[in-house]
């Protein structure tokens, strides 16, 4: 209804064109393709219409319009009915767009379950007695998020962090609601050593004990030690991570960390 009112309100040609273009972009932001957005908006304006009429209004060729309509029907954003020998199509209420979000949530849950099942199966074929260290490399923000997920899934109750606040804040946003970092904070008892040109910027959380390094102790990347693993995060250009998995490696890094810890403020 909101879109219908907007599209039908008295406006100049330029205003209407600009508004349609913006609505098309907004619809693409929630997952519709460019042509799906054009067809949906055209159908919303026209009311119940034939595919030929919708195609002309949307400036999309008729065969493609049929494909877009079928896709929108599957998304719950259009419906059809037969009148005489003709088939008519109409756009559903814009409120139905919430259905798209719910579909995406359901799909994400399904994929999360698949990934969890795969991880369990792969873990079962790894020899737990093997002492050979392993190395994984992650790229970009998505890589950091994958590494954070690994932190959350590891069976450990303490975490040691050496971090440069100045470097990390250039790439990573501050912690926000539903951020996986909040879950990490809630799960672990954390010792955090940090450097910052801004002075004391410690995280205020019941599970975090933080100390600031001296100006002479330069930290160029983040080091996170948990369980048998050590995660190294570099913020040069775009972020990248190296995950080392080995008990002796983790023990050595932890020893070095605790030595710095004793001398920090």
C-alpha positions as CSV (number, residue, x, y, z in Angstrom):
1,X,0.0,0.0,0.0
2,X,2.8,2.4,0.8
3,X,4.5,1.9,-2.5
4,X,1.1,2.1,-4.3
5,X,0.4,5.5,-2.7
6,X,3.8,6.8,-3.5
7,X,3.6,5.7,-7.1
8,X,0.1,7.1,-7.6
9,X,0.7,10.4,-5.9
10,X,0.8,13.6,-8.1
11,X,4.4,14.2,-9.0
12,X,6.5,15.6,-11.8
13,X,7.9,13.2,-14.4
14,X,11.4,13.6,-13.1
15,X,10.4,13.1,-9.5
16,X,8.5,9.9,-10.4
17,X,11.3,8.5,-12.5
18,X,13.8,9.2,-9.7
19,X,11.6,7.6,-7.1
20,X,11.1,4.5,-9.2
21,X,14.8,4.2,-9.7
22,X,15.4,4.4,-5.9
23,X,12.6,1.9,-5.2
24,X,14.2,-0.5,-7.7
25,X,17.5,-0.1,-5.9
26,X,15.9,-0.7,-2.5
27,X,14.2,-3.8,-3.7
28,X,17.5,-5.1,-5.0
29,X,19.0,-4.5,-1.6
30,X,16.5,-7.1,-0.1
31,X,17.4,-9.7,-2.7
32,X,15.3,-9.0,-5.8
33,X,17.1,-8.9,-9.2
34,X,17.0,-5.7,-11.3
35,X,14.3,-7.2,-13.6
36,X,12.3,-8.7,-10.7
37,X,12.2,-5.3,-9.1
38,X,11.0,-3.7,-12.4
39,X,8.3,-6.3,-12.9
40,X,7.1,-6.1,-9.3
41,X,6.8,-2.3,-9.3
42,X,5.1,-2.3,-12.7
43,X,2.6,-4.9,-11.4
44,X,2.1,-2.8,-8.2
45,X,1.2,0.2,-10.3
46,X,-1.0,-1.5,-12.8
47,X,-3.0,-3.8,-10.5
48,X,-4.3,-7.1,-12.0
49,X,-2.9,-7.2,-15.5
50,X,-1.7,-9.6,-18.2
51,X,2.0,-10.4,-18.6
52,X,2.1,-8.5,-21.9
53,X,0.9,-5.3,-20.1
54,X,3.3,-5.8,-17.2
55,X,6.2,-6.4,-19.7
56,X,5.4,-3.1,-21.5
57,X,5.2,-1.1,-18.3
58,X,8.4,-2.7,-16.9
59,X,10.3,-2.3,-20.2
60,X,11.3,-5.9,-19.9
61,X,10.7,-8.3,-22.8
62,X,7.7,-10.6,-22.5
63,X,9.6,-14.0,-22.1
64,X,11.8,-12.6,-19.4
65,X,8.7,-11.0,-17.7
66,X,7.1,-14.5,-17.5
67,X,10.3,-15.8,-15.8
68,X,10.4,-12.9,-13.4
69,X,6.7,-13.3,-12.5
70,X,7.1,-17.0,-11.7
71,X,10.1,-16.1,-9.5
72,X,8.1,-13.4,-7.7
73,X,5.2,-15.9,-7.2
74,X,7.6,-18.3,-5.6
75,X,8.7,-15.5,-3.3
76,X,5.1,-14.8,-2.3
77,X,5.2,-11.3,-4.0
78,X,2.8,-12.0,-6.9
79,X,-0.2,-14.2,-7.6
80,X,-2.2,-15.1,-10.6
81,X,-5.8,-15.9,-11.5
82,X,-7.6,-17.0,-14.7
83,X,-10.3,-14.7,-16.2
84,X,-11.9,-16.1,-19.3
85,X,-9.1,-17.2,-21.6
86,X,-6.5,-14.8,-20.1
87,X,-4.3,-15.2,-17.2
88,X,-3.9,-12.2,-15.0
89,X,-1.1,-11.4,-12.5
90,X,-1.1,-9.0,-9.5
91,X,1.5,-7.9,-7.0
92,X,1.1,-8.8,-3.4
93,X,1.1,-6.2,-0.6
94,X,4.6,-4.8,0.1
95,X,4.2,-6.1,3.6
96,X,4.8,-9.6,2.1
97,X,8.4,-8.6,1.7
98,X,8.9,-9.7,5.3
99,X,8.4,-13.2,3.9
100,X,11.6,-12.8,1.8
101,X,13.6,-12.0,5.0
102,X,12.1,-15.1,6.7
103,X,13.0,-17.3,3.8
104,X,16.6,-16.1,3.9
105,X,16.7,-16.7,7.7
106,X,15.4,-20.2,7.2
107,X,17.9,-20.8,4.4
108,X,20.8,-19.6,6.6
109,X,19.7,-21.9,9.4
110,X,19.6,-24.8,7.0
111,X,23.1,-24.0,5.7
112,X,24.4,-23.6,9.3
113,X,23.1,-27.0,10.2
114,X,24.8,-28.5,7.0
115,X,28.1,-26.8,7.9
116,X,27.9,-28.1,11.5
117,X,27.1,-31.6,10.2
118,X,30.0,-31.5,7.8
119,X,32.4,-30.2,10.5
120,X,31.5,-33.1,12.8
121,X,32.0,-35.6,10.0
122,X,35.4,-34.1,9.0
123,X,36.5,-34.0,12.7
124,X,35.7,-37.6,13.1
125,X,38.3,-38.6,10.4
126,X,41.1,-36.5,11.9
127,X,43.5,-38.6,14.1
128,X,43.3,-36.9,17.6
129,X,46.8,-38.4,18.4
130,X,48.4,-36.6,15.5
131,X,50.9,-34.0,16.7
132,X,51.4,-32.4,13.3
133,X,50.5,-28.7,13.5
134,X,48.0,-27.4,10.9
135,X,47.8,-24.0,9.2
136,X,44.7,-22.3,7.8
137,X,44.6,-18.9,6.0
138,X,41.5,-16.7,5.9
139,X,41.1,-13.5,3.7
140,X,39.1,-10.3,4.3
141,X,36.3,-9.5,6.7
142,X,34.5,-12.7,5.9
143,X,37.7,-14.6,6.8
144,X,37.8,-12.8,10.2
145,X,34.2,-13.8,10.8
146,X,35.0,-17.4,9.9
147,X,38.0,-17.4,12.3
148,X,35.8,-15.8,15.0
149,X,33.3,-18.7,14.6
150,X,36.1,-21.2,15.1
151,X,37.0,-19.4,18.4
152,X,33.4,-19.7,19.5
153,X,33.3,-23.4,18.7
154,X,36.5,-24.4,20.4
155,X,36.2,-26.2,23.8
156,X,38.2,-23.9,26.0
157,X,37.4,-21.5,28.8
158,X,40.2,-18.9,28.5
159,X,41.5,-16.7,25.8
160,X,44.7,-14.5,25.5
161,X,44.7,-11.6,23.2
162,X,47.4,-9.3,22.0
163,X,46.0,-6.5,19.9
164,X,46.6,-3.1,18.4
165,X,43.5,-1.0,18.9
166,X,44.7,1.5,16.3
167,X,45.2,-1.0,13.6
168,X,42.1,-3.1,14.1
169,X,39.7,-0.1,14.3
170,X,40.7,0.9,10.8
171,X,39.2,-2.3,9.5
172,X,36.8,-3.6,12.0
173,X,33.7,-1.7,13.3
174,X,33.1,-1.4,17.0
175,X,31.2,-4.3,18.5
176,X,27.5,-4.1,17.6
177,X,24.4,-6.0,18.6
178,X,24.4,-9.7,17.6
179,X,28.1,-9.5,16.7
180,X,29.8,-12.8,17.2
181,X,32.4,-11.0,19.3
182,X,29.8,-10.5,22.0
183,X,29.3,-14.2,22.2
184,X,33.1,-14.7,22.5
185,X,33.2,-12.1,25.3
186,X,30.4,-14.0,27.1
187,X,32.0,-17.4,26.7
188,X,35.7,-16.8,27.7
189,X,37.7,-15.4,30.5
190,X,39.9,-13.1,28.5
191,X,43.3,-11.5,29.2
192,X,43.8,-8.7,26.8
193,X,47.0,-6.8,26.1
194,X,46.6,-3.9,23.9
195,X,48.5,-0.9,22.4
196,X,46.7,2.4,21.6
197,X,47.9,5.9,20.7
198,X,44.6,7.1,22.2
199,X,45.6,5.9,25.6
200,X,43.4,3.6,27.7
201,X,40.6,2.0,25.6
202,X,40.0,-1.2,27.5
203,X,36.8,-3.2,26.9
204,X,34.5,-2.9,29.9
205,X,33.2,-6.4,30.4
206,X,33.0,-8.8,33.4
207,X,35.0,-11.5,31.6
208,X,37.8,-9.2,30.4
209,X,41.0,-8.3,32.3
210,X,42.9,-5.9,30.1
211,X,46.3,-4.1,30.4
212,X,47.9,-1.6,28.1
213,X,51.4,-2.0,26.7
214,X,54.0,0.7,26.9
215,X,54.7,3.0,24.0
216,X,57.9,1.1,23.3
217,X,56.0,-2.2,22.8
218,X,54.8,-2.0,19.3
219,X,52.0,-4.4,18.2
220,X,51.7,-4.7,14.4
221,X,49.1,-7.5,14.3
222,X,46.6,-9.2,16.6
223,X,47.5,-12.5,18.3
224,X,44.7,-14.6,19.9
225,X,45.6,-17.7,21.8
226,X,42.8,-20.2,22.7
227,X,42.9,-23.9,23.4
228,X,45.6,-25.4,21.1
229,X,45.2,-22.6,18.6
230,X,46.9,-19.3,17.7
231,X,45.2,-16.8,15.4
232,X,47.3,-14.1,13.8
233,X,45.4,-11.2,12.2
234,X,47.1,-8.7,9.9
235,X,45.4,-5.4,9.0
236,X,47.7,-4.5,6.1
237,X,45.4,-3.2,3.3
238,X,42.6,-5.8,3.7
239,X,42.5,-8.0,6.8
240,X,43.9,-11.6,6.6
241,X,44.3,-14.3,9.2
242,X,46.6,-17.3,9.8
243,X,45.3,-19.9,12.2
244,X,47.9,-22.2,13.7
245,X,46.7,-25.4,15.4
246,X,49.2,-27.2,17.6
247,X,49.6,-27.7,21.4
248,X,53.3,-26.8,21.5
249,X,52.8,-23.7,19.4
250,X,49.9,-22.5,21.6
251,X,51.9,-23.2,24.8
252,X,54.9,-21.2,23.5
253,X,52.8,-18.2,22.5
254,X,51.0,-18.4,25.8
255,X,54.3,-18.3,27.7
256,X,55.4,-15.2,25.7
257,X,52.1,-13.6,26.3
258,X,52.2,-14.1,30.1
259,X,55.7,-12.7,30.2
260,X,54.4,-9.5,28.6
261,X,51.4,-9.5,30.8
262,X,53.4,-9.4,34.0
263,X,55.2,-6.3,32.8
264,X,52.2,-4.4,31.5
265,X,50.2,-1.8,33.4
